[in-house]
Amino acid sequence: MTGSEALNLLNRGFIHTVKDPLWGNIPMTEGLRKLLSADEVGKLSGIKQNGPAFHIYPGAVHTRLSHSIGVYHLGREILLSLARKNEDLPFSEKGIMSFLSACLLHDIGHFPYAHSLKELAIKEHEEIAAELILGNDELGKAIDDAGGNREMAALIIADGRMCSDSETGTYRNILSGTLDPDKLDYLTRDAFFAGIPYGKQDTDFIIASMDIRYGRIVLGMEAISSVEQVLFSKYMMYRTLYWHKGVRSLTAMIKKAVVSALKDGIISYDDLYLRDDYGFYSLCRMHPDYPPFGLIALAEKGKAFPRKAMKPFDDNGRIERYALDIMTRSDTEDRIWKMLRNKYPELPRYAVIIDIPERISFETNIGIMLDNGRIADASEAGMLFPKAGTLFSSSLRTVTLFLPDYIDDRDAENAFRMVDNG
C-alpha cells in the first residue's frame, strides 16, 4: 500500500465524531462507531481506569471505555504520521481496519476494579479479549463489517499467540511497544483526571517523530528527550498515583478478600471474568455472611487500612521468598497474626495484609534513527533510561504491611521484622 492510499483510507468515511475531554474530536467510521455498541465494549464504561484511586484523587473516575477510545485515536494518528512520511507501507486496507478495531477492543477482556484482580488471573486480559472476538460471532461480524478481519484483530491484541504474518506483527509492534498508543493515552489521561502534572506528554511531537523501518517503529534523534519524558512520567505516575499508599492499601484489601474467597470455595475464577465494577461488588454482596468480604465493603467506602510497616523489596528477603506468590501469602500473614492476636484478640486473621507490588518494566526497546540513517538502540543513542530504569523500579518497589488502625505501629513493626528475620 502506498502512503497516499493509506492517507485516503484513514480519512475516507470518518464522518462520526466522538468528543473526548483529553484529545478533542475523535473521528470514526460508521462501522467503527458501531463497535462501541457491542456489549463487551459497553462493559468498559463500568470499569474505572484507576480502580480505587478515585478515593484519593476524586477526579479519577474515568473509565476503560474512554481510555480505549483514546488508544484508538492515537493509533490512527500514528498510522497517519507514517503514511505522510512513506511512499510504501507494509499495510493493507483490511489490516489497517483490523488494527483500528484492535485499538478499540484491546481492553474488553479487562477485569473489574482496574488492576486489583490482575494478579489473581489465570489468563491475561489480552488473551480473554482475543477469545471474546473469536468466540462471539456478533462481535466478530462487527469487526468484519467495519472493514477489518476478526482473526487478525485478535492476533494483534493477543501478542502471546503464534503469528507468522509480518503485517500483523507490525501492528503488534505499534500497539504494544515502548511508545505505544496505550501508554501515551493512559499516562496523559490518568494525570489529567487525577489532577496531577506528571503524566502529560508531548504526544503530537512524539507521533510526528515516528517512522517505520523493517516493520519496526523508530524515532528520530530529536525525540529522545520526549521518550525519556514518557518513561520518567511513568515513574512519577507510579510514585504518586498507581502506587500511592492509599491506593495500594485499598487494592490489597480487595485482593486479600478475593484470595480468601477463592481458597474457601465461596467464588470461582470464572466468577471474576467479564464483570464490571458494579457486577464485582454485586457478586460479593451475594455472600453477606462471609467475613473477609467486609474488606471489600470497606474499600468500596474508601476506608483504607493504614501502612504499619514496610521495607524495600529484596529478592533474597525472607518475606519476599515466602510471600511473593499471592496465593500462598496467607501463610506469612498468619505468622504475623499469631504474634499480634494475644494483645489484639479482636484482630481477624483476614485483616493482616502483606502487599508486594509487581516488578515494573521501564522498557526502552525502541530504535533511534541516527543522522546517517542507521538504526541504533536506545543506549547507543545516549538515552538515560537503559541505565536508570532499574534504579527507578527498585526505588519504588516495597513490601508493606497493612493493618487496622487500632494496631500500634510498634507492635506491627516488631512482628513484621521478626517474620522477616525468621
C-alpha positions in Angstrom: 0.0 0.0 0.0 1.3 3.5 -0.8 1.3 6.3 1.7 -1.2 8.2 -0.3 -3.6 5.2 -0.4 -3.2 4.8 3.4 -3.9 8.5 3.9 -7.0 8.3 1.8 -8.3 5.2 3.7 -7.6 6.8 7.1 -9.7 9.9 6.1 -12.4 8.3 4.0 -15.8 7.8 5.7 -14.7 9.1 9.1 -17.9 11.1 9.4 -18.8 10.5 13.0 -17.3 12.3 15.9 -16.7 11.2 19.5 -15.9 14.1 21.8 -13.2 13.4 24.3 -12.1 15.8 27.1 -8.5 14.9 26.5 -8.0 14.7 22.7 -11.0 16.7 21.5 -13.0 15.5 18.5 -12.2 11.9 17.5 -13.4 10.8 14.1 -14.8 7.4 13.4 -16.4 5.5 10.5 -19.9 4.1 10.8 -18.5 0.6 11.2 -16.1 1.6 14.0 -18.7 3.6 15.8 -21.0 0.5 15.8 -18.2 -1.4 17.6 -18.9 0.9 20.6 -22.4 -0.5 20.8 -21.1 -4.1 21.5 -21.9 -5.4 24.9 -18.3 -6.2 25.5 -17.3 -2.6 24.8 -20.1 -1.1 26.8 -19.0 -3.1 29.9 -15.8 -0.9 29.9 -17.9 2.1 30.8 -18.5 0.4 34.2 -14.8 -0.2 35.0 -12.9 2.7 36.4 -9.5 3.1 34.8 -7.6 3.5 38.1 -9.9 1.4 40.3 -9.9 2.7 43.9 -7.6 5.7 43.1 -10.7 8.0 43.0 -10.9 7.7 46.8 -7.5 9.5 46.9 -7.9 11.6 43.7 -11.6 12.3 43.4 -11.4 13.3 39.7 -10.0 9.9 38.7 -13.4 8.4 37.8 -12.7 8.0 34.1 -13.3 4.6 32.6 -11.7 1.9 30.5 -14.0 2.9 27.7 -12.7 6.5 27.5 -9.2 5.1 27.6 -9.9 2.6 24.8 -11.3 5.4 22.6 -8.1 7.4 23.3 -5.9 4.4 22.3 -7.9 4.1 19.0 -7.4 7.9 18.4 -3.6 7.8 19.0 -3.3 4.5 17.0 -5.0 6.2 14.0 -2.7 9.3 14.4 0.4 7.1 14.3 -0.8 5.5 11.1 -1.5 8.9 9.6 2.0 10.1 10.6 3.6 7.0 9.0 1.5 7.4 5.8 2.6 11.0 5.4 6.3 10.0 5.5 6.4 6.9 3.4 5.8 6.2 -0.3 5.3 2.5 0.5 3.9 0.9 3.7 3.6 -2.8 4.7 -0.1 -2.3 5.3 -3.4 -3.4 3.6 -6.9 -1.9 3.9 -8.1 -4.9 5.9 -5.0 -4.7 8.1 -5.5 -1.0 8.9 -9.1 -1.5 9.8 -8.2 -4.6 11.9 -5.6 -2.6 13.7 -8.1 0.3 14.5 -10.6 -2.3 15.7 -8.0 -3.9 17.9 -7.2 -0.5 19.4 -10.8 0.0 20.4 -11.2 -3.6 21.7 -7.8 -4.2 23.3 -9.2 -3.9 26.9 -12.5 -5.8 26.5 -11.1 -8.7 28.5 -10.1 -6.5 31.4 -11.0 -7.3 34.9 -13.2 -5.2 37.2 -11.7 -2.7 39.6 -8.7 -1.9 37.4 -5.7 -3.9 38.2 -6.9 -5.1 41.6 -7.6 -8.6 40.3 -4.9 -8.8 37.7 -2.5 -10.7 40.0 -5.2 -13.4 40.5 -5.9 -14.0 36.9 -5.2 -17.4 35.2 -5.5 -15.6 31.9 -4.1 -12.3 30.6 -6.8 -9.8 29.7 -5.4 -9.7 26.2 -6.0 -13.4 25.7 -9.5 -13.1 27.1 -10.1 -10.2 24.6 -9.0 -12.5 21.7 -11.3 -15.3 22.9 -14.2 -12.9 23.0 -13.5 -11.7 19.5 -13.2 -15.1 18.1 -15.9 -16.7 20.2 -18.6 -14.1 19.8 -20.0 -14.1 16.3 -21.8 -10.8 16.7 -18.6 -9.0 17.8 -16.6 -10.8 15.1 -19.1 -9.8 12.5 -19.0 -6.2 13.7 -15.2 -6.1 13.1 -15.7 -7.6 9.7 -18.4 -5.1 8.9 -16.0 -2.3 9.9 -13.7 -3.4 7.2 -11.4 -5.5 9.4 -10.8 -9.2 10.0 -11.7 -10.7 13.3 -8.8 -13.2 13.3 -6.2 -10.5 12.6 -7.7 -8.2 15.2 -7.5 -11.0 17.8 -3.9 -11.7 16.9 -2.9 -8.0 17.1 -4.2 -7.8 20.7 -3.1 -11.2 22.0 0.6 -10.9 21.1 1.4 -14.1 23.0 -0.3 -16.2 20.3 1.8 -17.5 17.5 1.7 -15.4 14.4 3.8 -15.6 11.2 2.1 -12.7 9.3 4.5 -9.8 9.1 1.8 -7.2 8.7 0.1 -8.4 11.9 3.5 -8.3 13.6 3.9 -4.7 12.6 0.6 -3.7 14.1 1.6 -5.6 17.3 4.7 -3.6 17.5 2.7 -0.4 17.3 0.1 -1.4 19.8 2.4 -2.9 22.4 5.8 -1.1 22.4 7.8 1.4 24.3 5.8 4.3 22.9 2.5 2.5 22.2 -0.8 4.4 22.0 -1.9 2.6 25.1 0.9 4.1 27.2 0.7 7.5 25.6 -3.0 7.7 26.4 -3.2 6.3 29.9 -0.3 8.3 31.3 -1.8 11.6 30.0 -5.4 10.6 30.7 -4.7 9.4 34.2 -2.8 12.5 35.1 -5.4 14.8 33.6 -8.3 13.3 35.5 -6.4 12.9 38.8 -5.3 16.5 38.6 -1.6 15.8 38.9 1.0 17.3 36.5 3.5 14.5 35.9 1.8 12.4 33.1 1.4 15.0 30.4 3.4 14.2 27.3 4.3 16.0 24.1 2.2 13.4 22.3 1.9 15.3 19.0 5.7 15.7 18.7 6.4 12.1 19.6 3.9 10.8 17.0 5.2 13.2 14.3 8.8 11.9 15.0 7.8 8.2 14.4 8.8 6.4 11.3 8.8 2.7 10.3 11.7 0.6 9.2 11.6 -3.1 8.6 8.2 -3.4 10.3 9.5 -1.6 13.4 8.6 1.8 14.8 11.7 4.0 15.1 12.2 7.6 16.3 14.4 10.4 15.1 17.2 11.7 17.3 15.2 14.8 18.1 12.7 12.8 20.0 15.0 11.2 22.5 14.2 13.8 25.2 10.5 13.1 24.7 10.9 9.4 25.1 12.8 10.0 28.3 9.9 12.2 29.5 7.4 9.4 28.8 9.5 7.0 30.9 10.1 9.5 33.7 6.4 10.2 33.7 5.7 6.5 34.1 7.9 6.5 37.1 6.3 9.6 38.6 2.8 8.3 38.0 3.6 5.1 39.8 5.1 7.1 42.6 2.2 9.5 43.1 -0.9 7.7 41.7 -0.7 4.0 40.9 1.3 3.0 44.0 0.1 5.7 46.4 -0.1 4.1 49.8 -3.8 4.6 50.0 -4.4 3.1 46.5 -2.1 0.1 47.4 -4.0 -0.5 50.6 -7.4 -0.5 49.0 -6.2 -2.7 46.2 -4.5 -5.1 48.7 -7.7 -5.3 50.8 -9.7 -6.3 47.7 -7.1 -8.9 46.7 -7.0 -10.4 50.2 -10.7 -10.8 50.3 -10.9 -12.4 46.8 -8.0 -14.8 47.5 -9.7 -15.9 50.7 -12.9 -16.5 48.9 -11.3 -18.5 46.1 -9.5 -20.7 48.7 -12.7 -21.2 50.7 -14.7 -22.1 47.6 -17.0 -19.1 48.1 -16.4 -18.0 44.5 -14.5 -19.4 41.5 -12.2 -17.8 38.9 -15.0 -17.9 36.4 -17.0 -15.6 38.6 -14.4 -12.9 38.1 -14.4 -12.8 34.4 -16.4 -10.4 32.2 -17.7 -8.3 35.1 -17.7 -4.5 35.5 -17.1 -2.9 38.9 -20.8 -3.0 39.9 -21.0 -6.7 38.9 -18.0 -7.4 41.0 -19.5 -5.7 44.1 -22.8 -7.5 43.4 -21.0 -10.8 43.5 -19.5 -10.0 46.9 -22.8 -8.8 48.3 -24.3 -12.2 47.4 -22.3 -13.5 50.4 -23.0 -11.1 53.2 -22.1 -13.6 55.9 -18.5 -14.2 54.6 -16.4 -12.1 56.9 -13.4 -11.4 54.5 -15.8 -9.6 52.1 -16.0 -7.0 54.8 -12.7 -5.8 53.4 -14.3 -5.1 50.1 -17.1 -3.2 51.8 -14.5 -1.0 53.5 -12.6 -0.5 50.2 -15.8 0.5 48.5 -16.2 3.3 51.0 -12.5 4.3 50.7 -11.6 3.2 54.2 -8.1 2.0 53.7 -6.0 0.2 56.3 -3.0 2.3 57.3 0.5 1.3 56.4 2.1 -0.1 59.6 5.4 -1.4 58.4 7.4 -1.5 55.2 10.8 -2.4 53.7 12.5 -2.1 50.3 11.9 -5.2 48.2 14.8 -7.6 48.3 15.0 -10.7 46.1 16.7 -12.5 48.9 14.4 -11.3 51.7 12.6 -13.9 53.7 9.2 -12.3 53.4 9.7 -11.9 49.7 10.6 -15.6 49.2 7.6 -16.9 51.1 5.0 -14.2 50.4 5.7 -13.3 46.8 3.0 -15.7 45.5 -0.3 -14.1 46.4 -2.0 -17.5 46.7 0.4 -18.7 49.4 1.0 -15.3 51.0 -1.5 -16.0 53.8 0.9 -18.4 55.5 3.3 -15.5 56.2 0.4 -13.2 57.1 -0.8 -15.8 59.6 2.5 -15.8 61.3 2.2 -12.0 61.9 -1.4 -12.5 63.0 -0.4 -15.1 65.6 2.2 -12.7 67.0 -0.5 -9.9 67.4 -3.6 -11.8 68.4 -2.8 -12.1 72.2 -2.6 -8.4 72.5 -5.4 -7.7 69.9 -7.9 -10.6 70.2 -10.4 -8.7 68.1 -8.0 -8.7 65.1 -9.4 -11.0 62.4 -7.0 -13.3 60.6 -8.0 -11.9 57.2 -7.2 -8.3 58.3 -3.4 -8.9 58.2 -2.4 -7.9 54.7 1.0 -8.0 53.1 1.3 -6.1 49.8 4.1 -6.8 47.3 3.8 -4.9 44.0 4.7 -6.5 40.7 8.0 -5.6 39.1 7.8 -2.6 36.8 9.5 -2.5 33.4 10.9 0.7 32.0 11.3 -0.8 28.6 13.5 1.0 26.1 13.5 -1.4 23.2 12.9 1.3 20.6 15.1 2.1 17.6 16.6 5.5 17.2 17.3 6.7 13.7 20.7 8.4 13.6 21.5 11.3 11.3 23.3 8.9 8.9 20.1 6.8 8.6 21.4 3.9 10.7 19.1 2.4 13.4 20.6 2.4 16.9 19.3 1.0 20.2 18.4 3.4 23.0 21.7 3.0 25.0 23.8 3.6 21.9 21.8 6.7 21.1 22.6 8.2 24.5 19.3 7.6 26.3 19.4 7.7 30.1 16.8 5.1 30.8 18.6 1.9 29.9 20.7 2.7 33.0 18.2 4.5 35.2 15.1 2.3 34.7 16.4 -0.5 37.0 17.2 2.1 39.7 13.8 3.7 39.4 12.0 0.4 39.6 13.9 -0.7 42.7 13.3 2.6 44.4 9.5 2.2 44.0 9.0 -1.4 45.0 8.4 -2.0 48.7 7.0 -4.8 50.8 4.2 -3.3 53.0 2.2 -4.5 56.0 -1.4 -3.0 56.2 -3.4 -3.5 59.4 -6.5 -1.9 61.0 -5.7 1.5 62.6 -6.1 0.2 66.2 -2.9 -1.8 65.9 0.0 0.0 67.5 2.7 0.8 64.9 5.5 -0.5 67.2 3.7 -3.9 67.6 3.1 -4.2 63.9 6.7 -3.2 63.1 8.1 -5.8 65.6 6.0 -8.6 64.2 6.9 -7.7 60.7 10.7 -7.6 61.4 10.5 -10.9 63.4 8.9 -12.7 60.4 11.4 -11.1 58.0 14.3 -12.2 60.2 13.0 -15.7 60.6 
